Amino acid sequence: MNNGGLQDAAAPEGALEPLEWKFSQVFGERAAGEEVQEVDIISAIEFDRTGDHLATGDRGGRVVLFERTDTRNHAGHRRDLERMDYSITRHPEFRYKTEFQSHEPEFDYLKSLEIEEKINKIRWCQSANGALFLLSTNDKTIKFWKVQEKKVKKVSEINVDPSKSMENGPDVGSSASSSSTSSKPYISNGAYPINDFSCSTGGSASLHLPVVTSHETSLVARCRRIYAHAHDYHINSISNNSDGETFISADDLRINLWNLEISNQSFNIVDVKPANMEDLTEVITSAEFHPIHCNMLAYSSSKGSIRLVDLRQSALCDSHSKLFEEQEAPGSRSFFTEIIASISDIKFAKNGRHILSRDYMTLKLWDINMESRPVATFQVHEHLRPKLCDLYENDSIFDKFECCLSGDGLRVATGSYSNLFRIFGCSECSTEATTLEASKNPLRRQVQTPSRPSRSLGSLSGVVRRVKGADNSGVDANGNTFDFTTKLLHLAWHPTENSLACAASNSLYMYYAEGWSKIDH
């Protein structure tokens, strides 16, 4: 496989070999020349904790759920292979499960503001009793959904056999008139002996209790709670707490803490709104709870900084416990410096030791024990730097790309333009920098320029490593120009396996790594 020129160079000792990615599935693929409706464009994507379910949200306010199929039929076989430490040759396969309308367009009459139905974020909650639970949000309102299978029950047998219906009429009608002269044995409770009753005419013998059977099951989505009227600005993030009881929601100036069971009350824990709005210099762009410690959360800003706060310190966490910020190089400041420094997304690694951040040009990996600089910086599309003026003119410079980490923390991924996405190895001495296209042929737009670190990485807690991206020109290896109208903003990494889900416009593409095996927890 071609990995941006890496296939001819041996990996440094101790480094992992680059993964070989292959196409797995696509949902909602559009035909050539087919026009995409605005409401069908995917705006959020999220795996659940087990990786057996995947949810997407779109600009039309719908949430679509997919479920994994290869684990159901081969669950026992998979467990045996994992126990024997063999690699699993099957790759993850998903199928459509259900969809529901999560949000509708609204109008705020007090502010004369239209609230669009677009889903900004989806977060899975803990499942219980076979039901799935998830949070979804648009710009103003968060909803808590329960999705559960309901059995459709029908009466399969009626009381009277239709073929005996003609006989039943006379039997029943004549029973009253003949009751006084009946010569059948009589019991004290007024009934006839069982044996005698069963030997009565055919119509009586056909009477029996109705039988109710389950013919099919259907999935029902029900909104359990609505968390509204708590944000003056657009919600950009929601994040579940590891305690399973609370979550946060963040807008440009505030972060609120909610209890899942209480929808009419929230607590403001971060407020960066100045007394005079003219003094406003930065806004909150993303927020995420620590995956293990329920008292810790991180939030990023439009100035490129990340703040770690501890809920135990005070009720209002305006003062941070740690500030992660990289100092500007002398003489490097320009008109675009602050714009491209704005962080669009942050993610904690599964073990909580590292934070991944995405700004317009780079991915940065931070160690929570080292605030002064990131331990690794990855150039995503450095070839666009000379085009920043054009990107500013067409507003592309304000696009908000998401990022994700593999479950083992050894690789990171993010999207770019022309429906491309990039995967980097972040283990010690890794030179992995793969460029793939969200299509059935992900290697079609491979770039041939080698990718080498400028300095070796001693350890993730010490020396800084800068990995140069594989695409250093404005065109790819085939001479194709990059299309700024097709952008891959949303993607998610399977929590336990080397499998990626990417949203390209209205299509959901899924990829897996050749020879993948279960990632250790």
C-alpha positions as CSV (number, residue, x, y, z in Angstrom):
1,M,0.0,0.0,0.0
2,N,1.1,3.5,-0.7
3,N,1.3,5.6,2.5
4,G,2.5,9.0,1.2
5,G,6.0,7.7,0.2
6,L,6.5,5.7,3.4
7,Q,6.4,2.3,1.7
8,D,10.0,2.6,0.5
9,A,11.4,3.5,3.9
10,A,11.8,1.2,6.8
11,A,10.1,2.2,10.0
12,P,12.4,3.3,12.8
13,E,13.1,0.7,15.4
14,G,10.2,0.7,18.0
15,A,7.8,2.4,15.6
16,L,4.6,0.8,14.5
17,E,4.1,0.0,10.8
18,P,1.6,2.3,9.0
19,L,-1.8,0.8,8.8
20,E,-3.2,-0.3,5.5
21,W,-6.7,1.2,5.1
22,K,-9.5,-0.3,3.0
23,F,-13.0,0.7,2.1
24,S,-15.7,-1.2,4.1
25,Q,-19.1,0.4,3.5
26,V,-21.0,3.4,2.4
27,F,-24.5,4.6,3.3
28,G,-26.3,7.3,1.3
29,E,-23.9,7.3,-1.6
30,R,-25.1,9.7,-4.3
31,A,-25.0,9.1,-8.0
32,A,-22.8,11.1,-10.3
33,G,-24.4,14.4,-11.0
34,E,-27.0,13.9,-8.2
35,E,-27.8,17.1,-6.3
36,V,-27.5,16.9,-2.6
37,Q,-30.3,18.4,-0.5
38,E,-29.1,20.7,2.2
39,V,-31.2,18.9,4.9
40,D,-29.4,15.6,4.1
41,I,-25.9,16.8,4.8
42,I,-24.4,15.0,7.8
43,S,-23.5,17.4,10.7
44,A,-22.6,15.0,13.5
45,I,-21.3,11.5,14.0
46,E,-20.6,9.4,17.1
47,F,-19.8,5.8,18.0
48,D,-21.2,4.5,21.3
49,R,-18.9,3.2,24.0
50,T,-19.0,-0.4,22.8
51,G,-18.7,0.5,19.1
52,D,-21.7,-1.7,18.3
53,H,-23.8,1.4,17.5
54,L,-23.2,4.5,15.4
55,A,-25.3,7.6,15.3
56,T,-25.3,10.4,12.7
57,G,-27.2,13.7,12.8
58,D,-28.0,15.9,9.8
59,R,-28.9,19.5,9.0
60,G,-32.6,18.4,8.7
61,G,-32.7,17.6,12.4
62,R,-32.8,13.9,12.0
63,V,-30.8,11.3,13.9
64,V,-30.0,8.0,12.1
65,L,-28.8,5.0,14.0
66,F,-26.7,2.1,12.6
67,E,-26.0,-1.2,14.4
68,R,-23.1,-3.6,14.0
69,T,-24.0,-7.0,12.4
70,D,-20.8,-9.0,12.3
71,T,-20.6,-9.4,16.1
72,R,-24.1,-10.8,16.5
73,N,-23.6,-13.8,14.3
74,H,-20.0,-14.5,15.3
75,A,-20.0,-13.4,19.0
76,G,-18.9,-16.7,20.3
77,H,-16.3,-17.3,17.6
78,R,-14.9,-13.8,18.2
79,R,-14.5,-14.4,21.9
80,D,-12.7,-17.7,21.3
81,L,-10.3,-16.0,18.9
82,E,-9.6,-13.1,21.3
83,R,-9.0,-15.6,24.1
84,M,-6.5,-17.4,22.0
85,D,-4.9,-14.1,21.0
86,Y,-5.5,-14.6,17.3
87,S,-6.1,-11.7,15.0
88,I,-9.7,-11.3,13.7
89,T,-10.0,-11.4,9.9
90,R,-13.5,-10.0,9.7
91,H,-13.9,-6.3,9.6
92,P,-16.7,-4.3,11.2
93,E,-20.0,-4.3,9.3
94,F,-23.0,-2.0,10.1
95,R,-26.5,-1.8,8.9
96,Y,-29.2,0.8,9.1
97,K,-31.2,0.4,12.4
98,T,-33.7,3.3,12.6
99,E,-34.0,7.1,12.4
100,F,-36.1,9.7,14.0
101,Q,-36.8,13.5,13.9
102,S,-34.8,14.9,16.8
103,H,-35.3,18.7,16.2
104,E,-37.6,20.9,14.3
105,P,-37.0,24.5,13.1
106,E,-38.1,27.1,15.7
107,F,-38.4,30.8,16.0
108,D,-37.4,32.9,19.0
109,Y,-39.9,35.7,19.1
110,L,-38.2,37.6,21.8
111,K,-35.0,37.9,19.8
112,S,-36.6,37.6,16.3
113,L,-34.2,34.8,15.6
114,E,-34.7,31.6,13.6
115,I,-33.4,28.5,15.2
116,E,-32.5,25.9,12.6
117,E,-33.0,22.2,13.2
118,K,-29.4,21.2,12.4
119,I,-27.9,18.6,14.8
120,N,-24.6,20.1,16.2
121,K,-23.6,17.2,18.4
122,I,-24.6,13.7,19.4
123,R,-23.4,11.9,22.6
124,W,-24.3,8.4,23.6
125,C,-25.3,7.7,27.2
126,Q,-25.2,4.4,29.2
127,S,-27.6,1.8,27.8
128,A,-30.0,0.0,30.2
129,N,-32.5,-2.9,29.9
130,G,-31.9,-3.3,26.2
131,A,-32.7,0.4,25.4
132,L,-30.3,2.9,23.9
133,F,-30.0,6.4,25.3
134,L,-28.4,9.5,23.6
135,L,-28.2,13.2,23.8
136,S,-28.6,15.4,20.7
137,T,-28.5,19.2,20.4
138,N,-29.1,22.0,17.9
139,D,-28.1,25.6,18.5
140,K,-30.3,26.1,21.5
141,T,-32.0,22.9,22.8
142,I,-30.7,19.6,24.0
143,K,-32.8,16.5,24.0
144,F,-32.5,13.1,25.8
145,W,-33.7,10.2,23.7
146,K,-34.6,6.6,24.5
147,V,-34.7,4.1,21.6
148,Q,-36.1,0.7,22.4
149,E,-37.6,-2.3,20.6
150,K,-41.4,-2.7,21.1
151,K,-43.1,-5.9,20.2
152,V,-46.2,-5.6,18.1
153,K,-48.8,-8.1,19.6
154,K,-51.8,-9.4,17.7
155,V,-54.6,-11.8,18.5
156,S,-53.8,-14.9,16.4
157,E,-56.9,-16.9,17.3
158,I,-60.4,-15.7,18.0
159,N,-62.8,-17.2,20.5
160,V,-65.0,-19.0,18.1
161,D,-64.0,-21.1,15.1
162,P,-65.5,-19.4,12.1
163,S,-66.5,-22.7,10.6
164,K,-68.7,-23.4,13.6
165,S,-70.2,-20.0,13.8
166,M,-73.5,-21.2,12.3
167,E,-73.8,-23.9,14.9
168,N,-73.0,-21.6,17.8
169,G,-76.1,-19.4,17.2
170,P,-78.8,-22.1,17.9
171,D,-76.7,-23.6,20.7
172,V,-76.4,-20.4,22.6
173,G,-80.0,-19.3,21.9
174,S,-81.6,-22.5,22.9
175,S,-79.6,-23.0,26.0
176,A,-81.7,-20.4,28.0
177,S,-85.0,-21.8,26.9
178,S,-84.1,-25.3,27.6
179,S,-82.2,-24.7,30.8
180,S,-85.3,-25.3,33.0
181,T,-86.1,-28.6,31.4
182,S,-82.5,-29.8,31.0
183,S,-82.0,-33.4,32.2
184,K,-78.2,-32.9,32.5
185,P,-76.6,-33.3,36.0
186,Y,-76.5,-30.1,37.9
187,I,-73.7,-28.9,40.2
188,S,-74.2,-26.5,43.1
189,N,-72.4,-23.6,41.3
190,G,-74.8,-23.8,38.5
191,A,-72.4,-25.3,36.0
192,Y,-72.5,-28.6,34.2
193,P,-69.8,-31.3,34.7
194,I,-66.7,-30.8,32.6
195,N,-67.0,-34.1,30.8
196,D,-70.6,-33.3,29.9
197,F,-69.8,-29.8,28.6
198,S,-67.0,-31.1,26.4
199,C,-69.4,-33.6,24.8
200,S,-71.9,-30.9,23.9
201,T,-72.5,-29.8,20.3
202,G,-69.7,-28.9,18.0
203,G,-70.2,-25.1,18.6
204,S,-69.6,-25.4,22.3
205,A,-66.5,-27.5,21.9
206,S,-64.9,-24.9,19.6
207,L,-64.9,-22.2,22.3
208,H,-61.4,-21.4,23.7
209,L,-59.4,-18.5,25.1
210,P,-57.9,-16.0,22.6
211,V,-54.2,-16.4,21.9
212,V,-52.0,-13.3,21.6
213,T,-48.7,-13.6,19.8
214,S,-45.8,-11.2,18.9
215,H,-45.6,-11.0,15.1
216,E,-42.8,-8.4,14.8
217,T,-40.8,-5.8,16.6
218,S,-40.5,-2.1,15.9
219,L,-38.0,0.5,17.2
220,V,-39.6,3.4,19.0
221,A,-37.7,6.6,19.8
222,R,-39.1,8.6,22.6
223,C,-37.9,12.0,23.9
224,R,-37.4,11.6,27.6
225,R,-36.3,15.1,28.5
226,I,-35.8,18.5,26.9
227,Y,-33.1,20.8,28.3
228,A,-33.9,24.3,27.0
229,H,-33.6,28.0,27.7
230,A,-30.1,27.8,29.2
231,H,-28.0,29.3,26.4
232,D,-28.0,32.8,24.9
233,Y,-25.5,31.8,22.3
234,H,-25.2,28.8,20.0
235,I,-24.3,25.5,21.7
236,N,-21.1,24.1,20.2
237,S,-20.4,21.1,22.6
238,I,-22.1,18.6,24.8
239,S,-20.1,16.0,26.8
240,N,-21.1,13.2,29.1
241,N,-19.5,12.8,32.5
242,S,-17.9,9.5,33.6
243,D,-20.3,9.4,36.6
244,G,-23.2,8.6,34.2
245,E,-25.4,11.2,35.8
246,T,-24.3,14.6,34.5
247,F,-23.3,16.3,31.3
248,I,-22.1,19.7,30.2
249,S,-23.2,22.0,27.4
250,A,-21.1,24.8,26.1
251,D,-21.7,27.9,24.0
252,D,-19.5,30.8,23.1
253,L,-19.3,32.3,26.6
254,R,-20.7,29.8,29.1
255,I,-20.5,26.2,30.1
256,N,-23.5,24.7,32.0
257,L,-23.6,21.5,34.1
258,W,-26.8,19.4,33.9
259,N,-28.2,16.4,35.6
260,L,-29.7,13.9,33.2
261,E,-32.8,13.5,35.4
262,I,-33.4,17.3,35.8
263,S,-34.3,19.3,32.7
264,N,-35.5,22.6,34.3
265,Q,-32.3,23.5,36.1
266,S,-28.6,23.7,35.2
267,F,-25.5,25.2,36.9
268,N,-23.3,27.7,35.2
269,I,-19.7,26.5,35.9
270,V,-17.7,28.6,33.4
271,D,-18.5,32.2,32.4
272,V,-16.1,34.1,30.3
273,K,-18.5,36.9,29.4
274,P,-16.9,40.3,30.3
275,A,-18.9,43.1,32.0
276,N,-18.4,45.1,28.8
277,M,-18.8,43.1,25.6
278,E,-16.4,45.4,23.9
279,D,-13.7,43.9,26.1
280,L,-14.4,40.4,24.7
281,T,-11.2,38.9,23.2
282,E,-11.9,35.2,23.0
283,V,-14.8,32.7,23.1
284,I,-15.2,29.1,24.0
285,T,-15.0,26.8,21.0
286,S,-15.2,23.3,22.5
287,A,-15.6,21.5,25.8
288,E,-15.0,17.9,26.9
289,F,-15.2,16.0,30.2
290,H,-12.3,13.9,31.3
291,P,-13.0,10.3,30.5
292,I,-12.1,9.0,33.9
293,H,-12.1,11.8,36.5
294,C,-15.6,13.1,36.9
295,N,-14.4,16.4,38.5
296,M,-12.2,17.5,35.5
297,L,-13.0,19.0,32.2
298,A,-11.2,20.9,29.5
299,Y,-12.3,23.6,27.1
300,S,-10.7,25.4,24.2
301,S,-10.8,28.9,23.0
302,S,-10.6,31.0,19.8
303,K,-7.1,32.1,20.8
304,G,-5.7,28.6,20.6
305,S,-5.5,27.8,24.3
306,I,-6.9,24.9,26.3
307,R,-7.9,25.2,29.9
308,L,-8.2,22.3,32.3
309,V,-10.6,23.0,35.2
310,D,-11.3,21.1,38.5
311,L,-14.9,21.2,39.7
312,R,-13.7,20.6,43.3
313,Q,-11.9,24.0,43.4
314,S,-15.0,26.2,43.3
315,A,-18.6,26.3,42.1
316,L,-17.7,28.8,39.3
317,C,-14.6,27.6,37.5
318,D,-13.5,30.8,36.0
319,S,-9.9,30.2,37.2
320,H,-8.3,27.2,35.5
321,S,-6.0,24.7,37.1
322,K,-3.9,24.3,33.9
323,L,-3.4,26.3,30.7
324,F,-2.1,24.7,27.6
325,E,-0.8,27.2,25.1
326,E,2.0,27.3,22.6
327,Q,3.9,30.6,22.3
328,E,4.1,32.3,18.9
329,A,7.4,32.2,17.1
330,P,9.0,35.7,16.9
331,G,8.2,37.5,13.7
332,S,5.6,35.0,12.6
333,R,2.5,37.0,13.4
334,S,0.2,38.0,10.6
335,F,-3.4,39.1,9.9
336,F,-4.5,35.4,9.9
337,T,-2.5,34.3,13.0
338,E,-5.4,34.5,15.4
339,I,-8.0,33.1,13.0
340,I,-6.1,29.9,12.1
341,A,-5.1,29.5,15.8
342,S,-8.7,29.1,16.9
343,I,-9.3,25.5,18.1
344,S,-12.4,23.9,16.5
345,D,-12.4,20.6,18.4
346,I,-10.7,18.9,21.4
347,K,-10.7,15.2,22.4
348,F,-9.3,13.4,25.4
349,A,-7.4,10.1,24.8
350,K,-9.2,7.2,26.4
351,N,-6.8,7.0,29.3
352,G,-7.1,10.8,29.9
353,R,-3.4,11.4,29.7
354,H,-3.4,13.4,26.4
355,I,-5.6,16.0,24.7
356,L,-5.9,16.2,21.0
357,S,-6.8,19.6,19.5
358,R,-7.5,20.7,16.0
359,D,-7.0,24.3,14.7
360,Y,-7.3,25.3,11.1
361,M,-3.9,24.2,9.9
362,T,-2.7,21.6,12.4
363,L,-3.4,18.8,14.9
364,K,-1.7,19.1,18.2
365,L,-1.2,16.4,20.9
366,W,-0.9,17.7,24.5
367,D,0.3,15.9,27.6
368,I,-1.8,17.1,30.5
369,N,1.4,17.1,32.6
370,M,3.2,19.6,30.2
371,E,1.5,22.9,29.6
372,S,4.2,24.9,27.8
373,R,4.0,23.2,24.4
374,P,2.4,20.2,22.6
375,V,4.3,16.9,22.5
376,A,3.5,16.6,18.8
377,T,2.2,18.8,16.0
378,F,0.9,17.5,12.7
379,Q,0.5,19.6,9.6
380,V,-2.8,18.8,8.0
381,H,-2.8,20.9,4.8
382,E,0.3,23.1,4.9
383,H,-0.1,23.7,1.1
384,L,-3.0,26.0,1.9
385,R,-0.9,28.5,3.8
386,P,-0.2,30.7,0.7
387,K,-3.9,30.6,0.0
388,L,-5.1,32.0,3.3
389,C,-6.3,35.2,1.7
390,D,-8.6,33.4,-0.7
391,L,-9.8,31.1,2.1
392,Y,-10.6,34.2,4.1
393,E,-12.6,35.8,1.2
394,N,-14.8,32.7,0.8
395,D,-15.1,32.1,4.5
396,S,-13.5,28.6,4.3
397,I,-11.0,29.7,6.9
398,F,-13.7,29.6,9.5
399,D,-14.6,25.9,8.8
400,K,-14.6,23.8,11.9
401,F,-12.9,20.5,11.5
402,E,-13.2,17.7,14.1
403,C,-10.5,15.3,15.2
404,C,-10.4,11.9,16.8
405,L,-8.0,9.4,18.4
406,S,-7.8,5.6,18.1
407,G,-8.7,3.6,21.2
408,D,-5.1,2.8,22.0
409,G,-4.0,6.4,21.5
410,L,-1.4,5.5,18.9
411,R,-3.0,7.3,16.0
412,V,-5.0,10.5,15.3
413,A,-7.2,11.5,12.4
414,T,-8.9,14.6,11.0
415,G,-10.5,15.9,7.8
416,S,-9.5,18.3,5.1
417,Y,-10.8,19.6,1.8
418,S,-11.7,17.6,-1.4
419,N,-13.2,15.0,1.0
420,L,-9.8,14.0,2.1
421,F,-8.9,12.9,5.6
422,R,-5.5,12.4,7.3
423,I,-4.2,9.8,9.7
424,F,-1.0,10.3,11.7
425,G,0.9,8.0,14.0
426,C,1.7,9.5,17.3
427,S,3.8,6.8,18.9
428,E,7.5,7.3,19.5
429,C,9.5,7.6,16.3
430,S,6.4,7.1,14.1
431,T,6.5,8.7,10.6
432,E,3.0,7.5,9.6
433,A,1.1,10.2,7.7
434,T,-1.6,8.8,5.5
435,T,-3.9,10.7,3.2
436,L,-7.2,9.1,2.2
437,E,-10.2,10.1,0.2
438,A,-13.8,9.5,1.4
439,S,-14.8,7.3,-1.6
440,K,-14.9,3.7,-2.5
441,N,-11.3,4.0,-3.6
442,P,-9.7,5.8,-0.7
443,L,-6.2,5.6,-2.2
444,R,-7.1,7.5,-5.4
445,R,-5.7,10.8,-4.2
446,Q,-2.6,9.5,-2.5
447,V,0.3,12.0,-2.4
448,Q,3.8,10.7,-3.1
449,T,5.9,13.2,-1.0
450,P,7.8,11.5,1.9
451,S,6.9,12.4,5.4
452,R,9.7,12.6,8.0
453,P,9.9,14.1,11.5
454,S,12.3,17.0,11.7
455,R,13.4,15.9,15.1
456,S,13.1,12.5,16.8
457,L,10.7,12.1,19.6
458,G,12.4,11.0,22.8
459,S,9.2,10.5,24.8
460,L,5.7,11.9,24.8
461,S,6.3,13.8,28.0
462,G,9.5,15.5,26.9
463,V,10.8,16.4,23.4
464,V,8.6,18.1,20.9
465,R,8.1,16.4,17.5
466,R,6.9,18.1,14.4
467,V,5.6,15.9,11.7
468,K,5.4,17.4,8.2
469,G,2.3,16.5,6.3
470,A,2.6,14.6,3.1
471,D,0.8,17.2,1.0
472,N,3.1,20.2,0.5
473,S,1.7,21.5,-2.7
474,G,-1.6,23.0,-3.9
475,V,-2.4,20.0,-6.0
476,D,-2.2,16.2,-5.4
477,A,0.0,13.7,-7.1
478,N,-2.5,13.4,-10.0
479,G,-2.5,17.2,-10.6
480,N,-6.0,17.6,-9.2
481,T,-6.7,20.9,-7.5
482,F,-8.3,20.9,-4.1
483,D,-12.0,21.6,-3.9
484,F,-12.8,23.9,-1.0
485,T,-16.6,23.2,-1.4
486,T,-16.2,19.5,-0.5
487,K,-14.9,19.3,3.0
488,L,-14.7,16.5,5.5
489,L,-15.6,18.0,8.8
490,H,-16.9,15.1,10.8
491,L,-15.3,11.7,11.5
492,A,-15.2,9.2,14.4
493,W,-12.8,6.4,15.3
494,H,-14.2,3.1,16.6
495,P,-13.5,2.9,20.3
496,T,-11.9,-0.6,20.3
497,E,-10.8,-1.3,16.7
498,N,-9.0,0.4,13.8
499,S,-12.1,1.4,12.0
500,L,-13.1,4.9,10.9
501,A,-16.5,6.5,10.0
502,C,-16.4,9.7,7.9
503,A,-19.2,12.0,6.8
504,A,-18.8,13.4,3.3
505,S,-21.8,15.6,2.5
506,N,-24.8,13.3,2.8
507,S,-22.8,10.1,2.6
508,L,-21.4,8.0,5.4
509,Y,-18.2,6.1,4.5
510,M,-16.6,3.5,6.7
511,Y,-13.0,2.1,6.5
512,Y,-11.0,-0.5,8.3
513,A,-7.3,-1.2,8.6
514,E,-6.0,-4.3,6.9
515,G,-5.0,-6.9,9.5
516,W,-6.8,-5.0,12.2
517,S,-7.3,-6.6,15.6
518,K,-9.0,-5.6,18.7
519,I,-7.4,-2.6,20.5
520,D,-6.5,-3.3,24.1
521,H,-8.4,-1.3,26.6
